[in-house]
Amino acid sequence: MLEKNQAAPNFRALDQNNKLVSLADYAGGKNVVLYFYPKDDTPGCTIEANDFTGLLDQFADLDTVIIGVSKDTCESHRAFIEKFDLAVELLADTSGDVCESYGVWQEVEKEGVKKMKIVRSTFIINKNGILEEALYGVNHEGHAQDVLDRVKTLA
């Protein structure tokens, strides 16, 4: 698992508009909040995406972009964004490479059954590409506000 103060792994994936996005696109100019979530249009993931959307202007005032990542397709992301009028950028990590590099693709056990899934996690990456926070297993409730409070502390 990744830890605070280490270089963030570079990522490259298509966004909801089939545009290639990478961490290098923001180097030197923007902080990046990279949040991983299990699936489009599910209750917790919808709450989290709506909460980040609601705070987007405050993040922008802090030179910070919000990027969500799941293994859903670009088409699924577009439908999710349209259904809930979301303003966050969503990356389609259909190969799972980004999830693997950030250590969020993990085996979990529920009711005695083990399976692999995306563990809800968030990474705050500063303008120099260094992890300010590596938060694994977060709860969606109040999470966007907590992340905003943490971004406010960045120099």
N, C-alpha and C positions, 0 to 999 in steps of 0.2 A: 504494500500500500504506500501511496505517496505521502510525503510529510511536508509541513511548513518549511519554508526557506530553501527548498530545492527547486531546480529548474523545472518548469511545467513541460510535460511531453508535448511536442508539436502535434497538432491534429490537422487533418484535411478530410473534409466530408462535404457532401452536397446539402444545401439548405432547401427549404420548402419550395424555392423557385428554381431548383436544379442548378444553382450557382455554387461553384467550389469556394469553400471558406476554409481558411487556415488560421492558426494562432499568429503566424507571421504577419498577417494582414493588419494586426493591431499593434505590433511591436513599436514601442516608443511613443505611441499616441493615445492608447486607451487601456484602461484596466479591463479585464474580462471576468465576468462571472459565468462560469461554465457549470451548468447544473444538469445532472443525469436523472432521468425519471423512467419508470418502467414502461408506460404505454399511453399513447394518445387517447383522449376522450374517456378516461377512467376518473372516478371521483377525486382521489387525492391528487392526481396529476393535473386535473382541470383546476382545482383550487390553487395549486402552486403556480401554474401558468397565469391564471387570472391575477393572483397577488403580485407576481413580478410585473405584469402588464400595468397594474395600477400604480406601481412605484417607478415606472420607467423614466419619467421626467426627472425624478430625484436622482436616479442612477446616472442619467445623462449629464446632470449638473456636476457630477463627480467624475466626469470623463470615463464612464464605465458602461460597457455594453453587456447585455444579458443574452446568453446563448443556451438553449436547451438542447439536450441530446437524448435520443432513444434509438432503438433499432427499427422503428417504424419507417415507412417509405416516405419519399417526398410528397406523394399524393395524399397519404394519410395526414401528414403535417399540414398541408394546405387546407384540407377539410377541417381539421381541428382548429386551425387559426380562424377560418371563416365562420365556423359554428359559434365560436365564443368571442369573436372580434379581438383576438390576441394581437399584441404588438411585439412579442418576443420573436427572435430568430430561432428556428428549430433545425437542427442538423439530423440527417438521416444516416445513421451509422449501421446500415444494413449488414455490413460485413462483420461488425463487432470489433473492428480494430481500435477505434477510439475508446470504447468501453474497456477493452483489454489493457490498453496503455495507461489508463487512469485507475485500473484495479477495481472497477465497479461491477464487472461481470463475475458474480460470485455464486457459490453453491449455498443455498438456503434450505432449511428443513422446516416444513410446516405439517403438523399432524402426522409426523413420522415419515413423510415423503420428502425426499431430497430432490431438488431441481436447481438448474442454473437460472439466474435472473439478474436484471440490473438492480443493484442496491441503490436506493435514492441517495445521491451524494452531490455535494457542491464544492467547487474549487474557485477560490478568488485568486486571480493571477494579476500581478501588477504590470505596469507598462514595460518593465524590463524582462517579462516572461518568467518571473519567480513566483512560486506559490506563497501567497500570504496566509491562506487557509486551505486545509484539505479536510473536509467534513464528510465522513462516511455515515450511512445509516440515519440520515436526518428525518425528522417528522415534517410533513408539509405544512402543518398548522403553525402560522406565525413565522415561517421560515424566511420568506422574502424580506420581511421587516428586520429580522435578525441579521440577514446578509447585508442589508442596507446599512445598518448600524455598524457592522464590521468594516464596510467599505469607507465609511466616514472617518475611520481612524487612520486610513492610509495617508502617508505624507505626500 
